[in-house]
Amino acid sequence: MKRIILLLLPHLVAIFSVMLLVFLVLHEFNPYMGFLSSDVTRWFYLLYAVSALSLAVTTIVRNRRQ
C-alpha cells in the first residue's frame, strides 16, 4: 500500500498543478464565474497543498536514505 501511494503521489501533484493552471487561466478570462473563490476550489487547494507537502517529505526522506 505504501509503495502504491509513493508511486501515485507525483502523478497526483502533476494533475493538481495542471488543474490549478487551468483554473487560473479560466479566472483571467472570466472572473465572474468564480473559479478561484468557490468551495470546490478551496478543497482543491487543500488537496494540492497536502499532496505537494507529502511528496516533498517523501522525496527528502528517500534522498537522505541514499
C-alpha positions as CSV (number, residue, x, y, z in Angstrom):
1,M,0.0,0.0,0.0
2,K,2.8,2.4,0.9
3,R,4.5,1.7,-2.4
4,I,1.3,2.4,-4.4
5,I,1.0,5.8,-2.6
6,L,4.6,6.7,-3.3
7,L,4.1,5.8,-7.0
8,L,0.9,7.8,-7.3
9,L,1.9,10.9,-5.4
10,P,4.0,12.5,-8.1
11,H,1.2,11.9,-10.6
12,L,-1.4,13.5,-8.3
13,V,0.8,16.6,-7.8
14,A,1.2,16.9,-11.6
15,I,-2.5,16.6,-12.2
16,F,-3.4,19.1,-9.4
17,S,-0.8,21.5,-10.9
18,V,-2.4,21.4,-14.3
19,M,-5.8,21.8,-12.8
20,L,-4.7,24.9,-10.9
21,L,-3.2,26.4,-14.0
22,V,-6.4,25.8,-15.9
23,F,-8.4,27.5,-13.1
24,L,-6.0,30.5,-13.2
25,V,-6.4,30.8,-16.9
26,L,-10.2,30.5,-16.8
27,H,-10.3,33.0,-13.9
28,E,-8.3,35.5,-16.0
29,F,-10.8,35.2,-18.9
30,N,-14.0,35.2,-16.8
31,P,-13.5,36.2,-13.2
32,Y,-17.3,36.4,-12.6
33,M,-17.6,32.6,-12.8
34,G,-15.7,32.5,-9.5
35,F,-13.3,29.6,-10.3
36,L,-10.9,30.8,-7.6
37,S,-13.4,31.7,-4.9
38,S,-15.7,28.7,-4.8
39,D,-15.8,26.0,-2.1
40,V,-14.7,23.3,-4.6
41,T,-11.5,25.4,-5.3
42,R,-10.8,25.7,-1.6
43,W,-11.0,21.9,-1.3
44,F,-8.8,21.6,-4.3
45,Y,-6.2,24.0,-2.8
46,L,-6.2,21.8,0.4
47,L,-5.7,18.6,-1.6
48,Y,-2.9,20.2,-3.7
49,A,-1.1,21.5,-0.6
50,V,-1.3,18.2,1.2
51,S,-0.1,16.2,-1.8
52,A,2.7,18.6,-2.6
53,L,3.8,18.6,1.1
54,S,3.7,14.8,1.3
55,L,5.6,14.5,-2.0
56,A,8.3,16.8,-0.7
57,V,8.6,15.0,2.6
58,T,8.9,11.5,0.9
59,T,11.4,12.9,-1.5
60,I,13.6,14.3,1.3
61,V,13.4,11.1,3.3
62,R,14.3,9.0,0.2
63,N,17.3,11.3,-0.6
64,R,18.6,11.1,2.9
65,R,18.5,7.3,3.0
66,Q,20.6,7.0,-0.2
